[in-house]
Amino acid sequence: MADASISARALVTLLGDWRDGGTGPSGPAYVALADRVRLLVLDGRVSVGTRLPAERELAERLGASRTTVAAAYRRLREQDLLRSLRGSGSVTRLPGAPAVLPAPPAAEHLDLSKAAPPALPWLAEVAREAVEELPAQLAGSGFDPVGLPELRLAIAERYTARGLPTAPEQVMVTIGAQHAIGLLSKVLVGRGDRAVIEAPTYPHAYEALRAAGARLVPVPVAPHDAGGLDVDDEVGALVRAFGHANPSTAYLMPDFQNPTGRSLDEAGRERVLDAAARQGAVIIADETTAELDLDREAALRPFAAYGPAGSAVLVGSLGKTAWGGIRVGWIRAEPALIRRLVAIRAPGDLGTPILEQLIATRLVRGMDEILAFRRAELRQGRDLLEARLAEAFPSWHVPHVDGGIATWIGLGAPVSSQLALAARAQGLLIAAGPRFGIDGAFERYLRLPICLPPETIDEAVQALSRAWLALPGTAVPEAGLLAEVV
């Protein structure tokens, strides 16, 4: 039996404009439908092991014939993406993987679907030094639900130095930022509560809120340097959302928002926090990229410094600065909320690993050196990626982001999902725009990381050029950039 199912209504929302698939105007509709379902499975919007709607039900909701849906399901079975069992219906799977586990990217694929830098060059040395400190910890049980005192102190001192006075009692150490968001969702959201989110946004955050029972209230984000909606419009929309929806919480990225790269200014932060405080809502502010400032005119304090105490909790981690494999994050909140978080943690885990906390303590204390290295690396990656994309795709809008780890590219046409599928065929994994929405929107956008070495950028743009050329009705990239492959 399948562990999960998706309704026809929910699947149709995720499918979006599936008829604009990569088959061209005269291509079979079932191929376009199968390709779009395939992408939903491959990028995780439909989980492996999910039972799809019955053919008749989906056909009625799509306004398509049952023959089309049946042919699409048959094509997915032939691609080993669907298995049909008596009594279980049609259940998603991945080729060559157990039915309940996602397969890792193939070795021959270049993976740009994750916006995360490689490990610091000196990380192994930091780990060796931390191992030497481990014997001093071995007399205890090793179960630590709140965090080592020295790490909590280092994190608190970092916030204080950035302009937000913080005591160790206001810090809880977690197993990465996603773990922190999940814990906060469980504490701050009751089933049926509304939660304000940005649109587009980091998908695993809204998934955590949904899992806690939240009803999501999306507010459009002003894309960085893209014209149209500006940050003042966005702030006004956020203020109205707090007033009209009366949410219990909100999830925001005030600095270098993922995926758009937008940052809120000081006045915007004050207005948003004031609106949340008036409604008794607590904002979860994801600051995992907040210190990756490249060109911003003025340094900004941590988000919670701009509002009343308790109006925002801050989430941080080492995943975007040191390495994603160091699974250490943290929450900065008022002590009463920290105690509630500790109380609900045990059913899910019994604490953050001690050795990783020792490593993290050294990294937090050396954050200035880390940031200097990362900023130089990110500037190089951003500038090269912008130049290569401008040469290859003059019709795309490539914003000049002033920080963070990714850029939100305007494609000029609703082809993001098509491009993601075509890129896979060229050995490149990319995150299609709809991955960052809750309703199949953002087909005109593509997120690409800027935290890439030069050789990877060159290889990725070559693969993108080949994928773009494979789409029907798209302009041919500059000939020079395809000279090696055409």
C-alpha positions in Angstrom: 0.0 0.0 0.0 1.1 3.6 -0.7 2.0 5.6 2.4 0.6 8.8 0.8 -1.7 10.0 -1.9 -2.4 13.2 -3.8 -5.8 14.4 -4.8 -6.6 15.2 -8.4 -7.2 18.8 -7.4 -3.8 19.1 -5.8 -2.0 17.4 -8.6 -3.6 19.6 -11.2 -2.5 22.7 -9.2 1.1 21.4 -9.3 0.9 20.5 -13.0 0.2 24.1 -14.0 0.2 24.7 -17.7 1.2 21.1 -18.5 0.0 21.4 -22.1 2.9 23.8 -22.8 5.2 20.8 -22.4 8.2 20.1 -24.6 6.3 18.3 -27.3 5.5 21.4 -29.4 2.0 22.5 -30.5 1.4 19.2 -32.5 2.9 16.8 -30.0 0.9 14.2 -28.1 -0.9 15.6 -25.0 -0.1 12.4 -23.1 3.6 13.0 -23.5 3.4 16.5 -22.2 1.4 15.3 -19.2 3.7 12.4 -18.5 6.8 14.7 -18.7 5.3 17.2 -16.3 4.4 14.4 -13.7 7.9 13.1 -14.2 9.5 16.4 -13.2 7.2 16.7 -10.2 8.5 13.3 -9.0 12.2 14.0 -9.9 12.3 17.4 -8.0 10.4 16.2 -5.0 7.1 18.1 -5.3 5.4 14.7 -5.5 7.1 12.3 -3.1 8.2 8.8 -4.1 5.6 6.3 -2.9 2.7 8.6 -3.5 -0.5 7.2 -5.0 -1.7 9.3 -7.9 -5.4 9.9 -8.6 -7.4 7.4 -10.6 -7.4 8.0 -14.3 -11.0 9.0 -14.6 -10.8 11.4 -11.7 -7.7 13.1 -13.0 -9.1 13.3 -16.5 -12.2 15.1 -15.3 -10.2 17.6 -13.3 -7.8 18.3 -16.2 -10.6 18.6 -18.7 -8.8 15.9 -20.8 -9.8 12.5 -22.1 -9.3 9.4 -20.0 -7.3 8.0 -22.9 -4.8 10.8 -22.5 -4.3 10.2 -18.8 -4.1 6.4 -19.3 -1.5 6.9 -22.0 0.5 9.3 -19.7 0.4 6.8 -16.9 1.5 4.0 -19.2 4.4 6.1 -20.4 5.4 6.7 -16.8 5.3 3.0 -16.1 7.5 2.4 -19.1 10.0 5.0 -17.7 9.9 3.1 -14.3 8.4 6.1 -12.6 5.1 4.5 -11.8 4.1 1.1 -10.6 0.5 -0.2 -10.6 -0.5 -2.7 -7.9 -3.9 -4.2 -7.3 -5.6 -2.4 -4.5 -3.0 0.4 -4.4 -3.5 2.2 -7.6 -0.6 3.9 -9.4 2.3 4.7 -7.1 5.3 6.9 -7.9 8.8 5.5 -7.8 12.3 6.3 -9.1 14.2 4.2 -11.6 16.7 1.9 -9.9 15.7 2.9 -6.4 13.7 1.2 -3.7 10.0 2.2 -3.9 10.1 4.3 -0.7 13.5 6.0 -1.1 14.6 8.7 -3.5 17.6 7.9 -5.7 20.7 10.1 -5.4 21.7 12.1 -8.5 23.6 10.0 -11.0 27.3 10.4 -11.0 27.3 11.8 -14.5 24.9 14.6 -13.6 26.1 18.1 -12.6 23.8 19.1 -9.7 22.8 22.7 -9.6 19.5 22.0 -7.9 21.1 22.8 -4.5 22.3 26.3 -3.7 25.1 25.3 -1.3 28.9 25.9 -1.4 31.5 23.3 -1.2 33.3 22.7 2.1 35.7 25.3 3.4 39.3 24.3 2.4 40.4 24.3 6.1 37.3 22.4 7.4 39.2 19.1 7.9 41.8 20.8 10.1 39.0 22.4 12.2 37.5 18.9 12.6 40.8 17.4 13.7 41.2 20.1 16.3 37.6 19.4 17.6 38.4 15.7 17.9 41.2 16.6 20.3 38.6 18.4 22.5 36.2 15.4 22.5 37.7 13.5 25.5 36.6 16.3 27.8 33.0 15.6 26.8 33.0 11.8 27.2 32.1 11.8 30.9 28.5 12.9 30.1 25.7 11.1 28.5 26.2 12.7 25.0 22.5 13.6 24.8 22.2 17.3 24.5 18.8 18.8 23.6 19.7 22.5 24.0 23.4 22.8 22.9 26.8 22.9 24.4 27.3 26.0 26.6 30.4 27.1 24.7 28.6 26.9 21.4 25.6 28.8 22.6 27.9 31.5 24.1 29.7 31.8 20.7 26.4 32.2 18.9 25.1 34.7 21.4 28.3 36.8 21.1 28.0 36.7 17.3 24.4 38.2 17.5 25.6 40.8 20.1 28.4 41.8 17.8 26.0 42.3 15.0 23.8 44.6 17.0 21.3 42.3 18.8 22.2 41.8 22.4 21.8 38.1 23.1 22.4 35.8 26.1 23.2 32.0 25.8 19.8 31.3 27.4 18.2 32.7 24.2 20.0 30.1 21.9 19.1 26.5 21.1 21.3 24.4 18.9 19.6 22.2 16.3 20.5 19.7 13.6 20.6 22.3 10.9 18.3 25.1 9.9 15.6 22.8 8.5 15.3 21.0 11.8 15.0 24.4 13.5 12.1 25.4 11.1 10.4 22.1 11.8 10.6 22.5 15.6 9.3 26.1 15.4 6.4 25.0 13.2 5.3 22.4 15.7 5.4 25.0 18.6 4.0 28.1 16.8 1.3 26.5 14.6 -1.9 24.8 15.6 -3.9 22.8 13.1 -5.8 25.2 10.9 -3.8 28.2 11.9 -2.8 30.6 9.1 0.9 31.1 8.3 2.2 33.9 6.1 4.9 32.9 3.6 6.7 34.7 0.8 6.0 33.6 -2.8 8.3 32.3 -4.1 10.1 30.9 -1.1 12.2 28.0 0.2 10.0 25.0 -0.4 11.1 22.9 2.6 10.0 25.7 4.9 6.4 25.8 3.7 6.4 22.0 3.7 7.3 22.1 7.4 4.5 24.6 8.1 2.0 22.5 6.2 3.0 19.4 8.0 2.3 21.2 11.3 -1.3 21.9 10.0 -0.9 25.5 8.8 -3.0 27.1 6.1 -0.6 29.1 4.0 -1.1 32.7 3.1 1.3 33.6 0.2 2.5 37.1 -0.3 4.4 38.0 -3.6 8.0 38.8 -3.2 9.6 41.7 -5.1 12.3 40.0 -7.3 15.7 41.6 -6.9 16.4 44.1 -9.7 13.6 42.9 -11.9 11.2 45.8 -12.1 7.5 45.5 -11.5 6.6 44.9 -7.9 9.0 46.8 -5.6 10.0 46.1 -2.0 7.6 48.8 -0.7 4.8 47.0 -2.4 5.8 43.7 -0.9 6.1 45.2 2.6 2.6 46.7 2.2 1.3 43.3 1.2 2.9 41.7 4.2 1.4 44.2 6.5 -2.1 43.7 5.0 -1.7 39.9 5.2 -1.0 40.1 9.0 -4.1 42.3 9.4 -6.5 40.3 7.2 -5.4 36.7 7.8 -4.6 37.0 11.6 -1.8 34.4 11.3 -0.1 32.7 14.2 3.3 32.8 12.4 5.1 33.8 9.3 8.2 32.4 7.5 10.3 35.2 6.0 13.9 35.5 4.6 14.6 39.2 5.2 18.2 39.1 3.7 19.0 37.8 0.2 15.7 35.9 0.0 15.8 32.4 -1.5 15.3 32.3 -4.4 14.9 36.0 -5.5 17.8 37.6 -3.7 15.7 40.4 -2.4 16.4 42.1 1.0 14.2 44.2 3.2 15.5 47.6 4.3 15.3 48.9 7.8 12.0 50.7 7.4 10.5 47.6 5.9 11.7 45.4 8.7 10.2 47.7 11.3 6.8 47.9 9.5 6.6 44.1 9.1 7.6 43.4 12.7 5.1 46.0 14.0 2.3 44.5 12.0 3.1 41.0 13.3 3.3 42.2 16.9 -0.1 43.9 16.7 -1.6 40.5 15.7 0.3 38.5 18.2 2.1 36.6 15.4 5.7 35.4 15.7 7.9 35.7 12.6 10.3 32.9 11.8 13.2 34.8 10.2 15.5 32.6 8.2 19.0 34.2 8.4 21.1 31.4 7.0 22.4 33.7 4.3 22.1 37.0 6.1 25.9 37.6 6.4 26.7 36.7 2.8 26.7 40.4 1.9 28.6 41.2 -1.3 27.6 44.7 -2.4 24.8 45.9 -0.1 25.2 49.6 0.7 24.9 49.2 4.5 25.2 46.4 6.9 21.9 45.5 8.6 21.4 44.2 12.1 19.7 40.8 12.8 16.0 41.0 11.9 14.7 40.7 15.5 16.6 44.0 16.4 14.0 46.0 14.5 10.9 45.0 16.5 9.6 44.2 20.0 11.1 41.4 22.0 9.4 38.1 21.0 8.0 39.3 17.7 10.6 37.3 15.7 12.7 34.2 16.2 15.9 33.8 14.2 17.1 30.7 12.5 20.8 30.3 11.5 23.2 27.5 10.4 26.6 26.8 9.0 25.2 25.1 5.9 25.7 28.2 3.6 28.9 29.4 5.1 31.0 26.4 6.2 29.5 23.3 4.6 26.1 21.6 4.4 27.6 18.4 5.9 28.0 20.1 9.2 24.5 19.5 10.4 24.4 22.3 13.0 21.9 25.1 13.2 20.3 27.2 15.9 17.3 29.2 17.0 17.5 32.6 18.7 14.4 33.3 20.7 13.1 34.4 24.1 14.0 31.9 27.0 10.3 30.9 27.5 10.1 29.8 23.8 13.4 28.0 24.0 12.0 26.0 26.9 8.9 25.0 24.9 11.1 24.0 22.0 13.3 21.8 24.2 10.2 20.1 25.6 8.8 19.1 22.3 12.1 18.0 20.8 12.5 14.5 22.4 9.9 12.7 20.3 11.9 13.5 17.2 15.5 13.5 18.3 17.5 13.6 21.5 20.0 16.3 20.7 22.7 17.6 18.3 25.8 15.4 18.0 28.6 16.6 20.4 31.5 16.3 18.0 29.7 18.4 15.4 29.0 21.0 18.1 32.7 21.2 18.9 33.4 21.8 15.2 30.7 24.4 15.0 32.0 26.3 18.1 35.4 26.8 16.3 33.6 27.8 13.1 31.4 30.3 14.7 34.3 31.9 16.5 36.2 32.1 13.2 33.2 33.4 11.2 34.9 36.7 10.1 37.6 34.7 8.3 35.0 32.3 6.8 32.9 35.2 5.5 35.8 37.0 3.9 36.6 33.8 2.0 33.0 33.1 1.0 32.4 36.6 -0.1 35.4 36.6 -2.4 34.3 33.2 -3.8 30.7 34.3 -4.3 31.6 37.6 -6.0 33.7 35.6 -8.5 31.0 33.1 -9.1 28.2 35.7 -9.4 30.2 37.9 -11.9 31.2 34.9 -14.1 27.7 33.4 -14.1 26.1 36.7 -15.0 28.6 37.2 -17.9 28.2 33.7 -19.3 24.4 33.8 -19.1 24.3 37.3 -20.7 26.4 35.9 -23.6 24.5 32.7 -24.1 20.9 34.0 -23.4 20.5 37.7 -24.2 16.8 37.5 -23.9 16.9 36.3 -20.2 16.7 38.7 -17.3 19.7 38.0 -15.1 19.6 40.2 -12.0 22.8 41.5 -10.3 22.3 40.1 -6.8 24.1 41.9 -4.0 24.5 38.9 -1.7 23.3 35.4 -0.9 24.0 32.3 -2.9 21.5 32.2 -5.8 20.0 34.3 -8.5 16.4 34.2 -9.8 16.5 34.4 -13.6 13.6 35.6 -15.8 13.3 33.3 -18.8 10.9 35.5 -20.7 8.5 32.6 -21.3 6.7 29.9 -19.2 9.2 27.2 -19.9 11.0 26.5 -16.7 9.7 23.0 -16.2 10.4 22.1 -19.8 14.0 23.5 -19.5 14.6 21.4 -16.3 13.6 18.2 -18.1 15.7 19.1 -21.2 18.6 19.9 -18.9 18.4 16.5 -17.3 18.9 15.0 -20.7 22.1 17.0 -21.0 23.4 15.8 -17.6 22.4 18.9 -15.7 20.1 19.1 -12.7 18.4 22.5 -12.1 15.6 23.7 -9.9 12.6 24.8 -12.0 10.8 27.9 -10.9 7.6 26.2 -9.7 9.6 24.2 -7.1 9.5 27.5 -5.1 5.8 28.1 -5.3 2.8 26.4 -3.8 0.5 26.4 -6.8 2.6 25.6 -9.9 3.4 29.2 -10.5 6.8 30.8 -11.5 7.2 28.9 -14.8 8.9 32.1 -16.2 11.7 31.8 -13.6 14.8 29.6 -12.9 17.0 29.6 -9.8 20.7 29.1 -10.3 23.3 29.1 -7.5 26.2 31.5 -7.7 28.4 29.5 -5.3 30.1 27.5 -8.1 33.7 27.2 -9.2 34.5 28.7 -12.7 34.8 25.4 -14.4 31.4 24.3 -13.1 29.8 27.5 -14.3 31.2 27.0 -17.8 30.1 23.4 -18.0 26.6 24.3 -16.7 26.0 27.1 -19.2 27.1 24.8 -22.0 24.6 22.2 -20.9 21.9 24.9 -20.4 22.6 26.1 -24.0 22.0 22.6 -25.4 18.9 22.2 -23.3 17.5 25.6 -24.4 18.2 24.7 -28.0 16.2 21.5 -27.6 13.0 23.4 -26.6 10.5 24.2 -29.3 10.2 27.8 -30.3 13.2 29.1 -28.4 15.9 31.3 -29.7 19.2 29.7 -30.6 22.0 30.6 -28.2 25.1 32.4 -29.4 26.9 30.2 -31.8 30.3 30.6 -30.1 29.0 29.1 -26.9 27.8 26.0 -28.7 30.9 25.6 -30.8 32.1 22.6 -28.8 28.8 20.7 -28.9 27.1 21.6 -32.2 
